[in-house]
Amino acid sequence: MPDSNNKTLPAGMQDHKAKYIFVSGGVISGIGKGVTSASISLLLKSAGYTVAPIKFENYLNLDAGTINPIEHGDTFLCEDGTEADMDIGTYEKFLNEDMGKDNFVTMGNIYSTVIDAERRFEFNGEDVEAIPHITDEITRRIKNLAEKKNADIVIIELGGTAGEYQNVFYYEAARIMTLQNPGDVIHVHVSYVPTPAHLGEPKTKPTQLSVRTLNSLGIQPDFIICRSEKFLDQRRRDRLALFCNVSPEKVISSPDLPSVYEVPIVLNKQKLGAQILEKLNLKPRASELADWEKFVNKVKKVKSQKKSVEITIVGKYFGTGDYQLRDSYAALFDAIDHASYELGIAVKTRWVDAEKAENETDTEKLIGSPDGIIVPIGWGIRGAEGMIKAAGYARSKKIPYLGLCYGMQLAVISYARDVVGLKDANTEENDEKGKNLVIHLMPKQKEIMARRAYGGTMRLGKWDAIVKKGTKAYKLYEKYNDFIDKSKGLTSERHRHRYEFNNDYLEKFEKAGFIIAAKSVEEGLVEIIELVENEHPFYLGTQGHPEYKSRPLRPHPIFLGFLEAVIA
């Protein structure tokens, strides 16, 4: 643990000279700090600098793994098993780099580390306080990332908005770092400039007050990124410059755009990257965005199409009060988008509440005749029977089907009941005393569940699998060159689950025409299931999560294959 002078930082860390950019938010949550941080990272990386983003969250959870997706959006799963905030996924997509535990920190994780150190007497009897000990731990995480990644620039996204009591120590750490590293730290404040319908003009006062709050914390922003419906005019820029103590060119407009992938280009046109390098006294270099611009042109072309294919998604986390929430399945929607842009086809998604499907006797009336059906991640019994119905409906109607994690498991149950002849088949998750539990809890997980140790105890992160030659899955990985080792048929996906296909039923399934397309290298666990192509155009379920590995410039083979079948 470091003291207030950072004397106990790991060896060599104090010698690593990095620059630091703090990205804070104002007025409302969800304003776009994550996209802004990722965009700045992309601009600086494409200018030849090594960048490392890190997100600090306010909540006291140790990670995002136990949070209801309706509460905080889709938990993003990293290669190393870190269960993180959606913004970490945004970093991965914009930078085309894997993130992990060093890129994501929660306030609970900070407190836990400090308290554990105190219990080990690492503070030598000193009374442990929020300042300097909590702020030192925040600083240590930032500098640790800079050292590990050998980063030229670290981009630090502060969760929440300026003025919340929950994140005050993050801002205090940022203030201290600014004081201790003159010339090496800058602040970017992302704020909201609303245009009330009854007034018809953008109002700058909310941003002025947000900056005033930031000033009260001892921080003066170097740049203000203004989120608004349209581009800011010069009058609004001038007013913000005057009242927020920045020059007009440091007020950057970030309007609503058809696609978030256009944000880096819009910021680059306002010379944000060049201005940041100048402010940090770094060598000026132009951002090379040719590949990104080519991708954005694909996006625009697809979005301009009038004709589209329709995919129905039967999930259980769409509802929040009177509203429907896209963020619960953010990675899934992104993966669909990436594949659609690559294939040049517009996709319309229709969301069906799994509970409604469960209670609806006429499945066709509810689901209709879409071009494809996806059953995504889920937990527990609520809505499960509706998702099983959807999997069976897709199979019987020969509609392309993709089952992801829970969607794979429920497709197995559907097949067991309808084809294998196990009418009472179920998952142990929903029927502990069931007779034919074709999806079951592995012995290693039973001890964990008995202790109610839910956080961070699942099968998490990257797991290698052998894909069977001749299967649909193999052909897709081969077509899109996504094997770790093609000679062995070895690939890997990210995992986040504790229930598995019960191998005791393997022979019965295979005799009934079910194809086990991939098994894990360790323990021989079923990873991918599918049906014979001449029996069904596309019916595939994966225990892993290909949606978390999809990137804008590198769509995932399974989503490309699914959409190809949907188009056909």
URQUIJO-V32507 format. One record per helix or strand. SS is the DSSP state (helix for helix, strand for strand). FROM is the first residue (numbers start at 1). TO is the last residue. Records with the same first field share a line. If there is no record, write none. Layout:
SS=FROM-TO, FROM-TO
This chain:
helix=13-15, 33-45, 69-72, 86-95, 101-103, 107-119, 130-149, 165-180, 205-216, 234-244, 248-250, 260-269, 272-279, 290-303, 327-343, 354-359, 363-367, 384-396, 406-420, 443-450, 472-479, 486-488, 503-511, 546-548, 557-567
strand=19-25, 51-57, 76-77, 83-84, 104-106, 153-158, 185-192, 223-228, 251-255, 308-315, 319-320, 323-324, 346-353, 372-375, 400-404, 426-427, 437-441, 459-467, 485-485, 490-497, 499-501, 515-520, 526-530, 539-542, 551-551, 554-554
